[in-house]
């Protein structure tokens, strides 16, 4: 895989990696892992809410009154 960054993105990544004394590749790989984990959790939460929320809709509506 080749990752093409704009000059500004590459410079920001370079600065971040230098600040953390890590390689640019390590920082980019961690960012990808965090992105995937965050969105996977969000999708799981959405799915659970879609499945479970209707079961409690009446109680939630009463609580909101």
C-alpha positions in Angstrom: 0.0 0.0 0.0 1.2 3.5 -0.8 -0.1 6.4 1.2 0.0 9.7 -0.6 -0.1 12.7 1.7 -0.2 16.4 0.8 2.9 18.4 1.7 1.1 19.9 4.7 0.0 16.4 5.9 3.4 15.0 5.5 5.0 17.8 7.4 2.5 17.6 10.2 3.2 13.8 10.4 6.9 14.4 10.4 6.6 16.9 13.2 4.4 14.7 15.3 6.7 11.7 14.8 9.7 13.8 15.8 7.9 15.1 18.8 7.2 11.5 20.0 10.6 10.2 18.9 8.9 7.7 16.7 8.9 6.9 13.0 6.4 8.5 10.7 5.3 4.9 9.8 4.7 4.1 13.5 2.6 7.2 14.0 0.5 6.6 10.8 -0.1 2.9 11.6 -1.3 3.8 15.1 -3.6 6.4 13.7 -5.1 3.8 11.3 -5.5 1.3 14.2 -7.3 4.0 16.3 -9.5 5.1 13.5 -10.6 1.5 12.8 -11.2 0.8 16.5 -13.2 4.0 17.0 -15.4 3.4 14.0 -15.9 -0.3 14.8 -17.0 0.6 18.3 -19.4 3.3 16.9 -20.9 0.8 14.5 -21.3 -1.8 17.2 -23.0 0.8 19.5 -25.3 1.9 16.7 -26.2 -1.7 16.0 -26.9 -2.5 19.6 -29.0 0.7 20.0 -31.0 -0.1 16.8 -31.7 -3.6 18.2 -32.4 -2.8 21.9 -33.8 0.7 21.9 -37.2 -0.3 20.5 -37.6 -2.7 23.5 -37.3 0.2 25.9 -39.0 2.9 23.8 -42.1 3.1 26.0 -40.1 3.3 29.3 -37.8 5.9 27.8 -40.7 7.9 26.6 -42.3 7.9 30.0 -39.0 8.9 31.6 -38.8 11.9 29.2 -42.2 13.2 30.4 
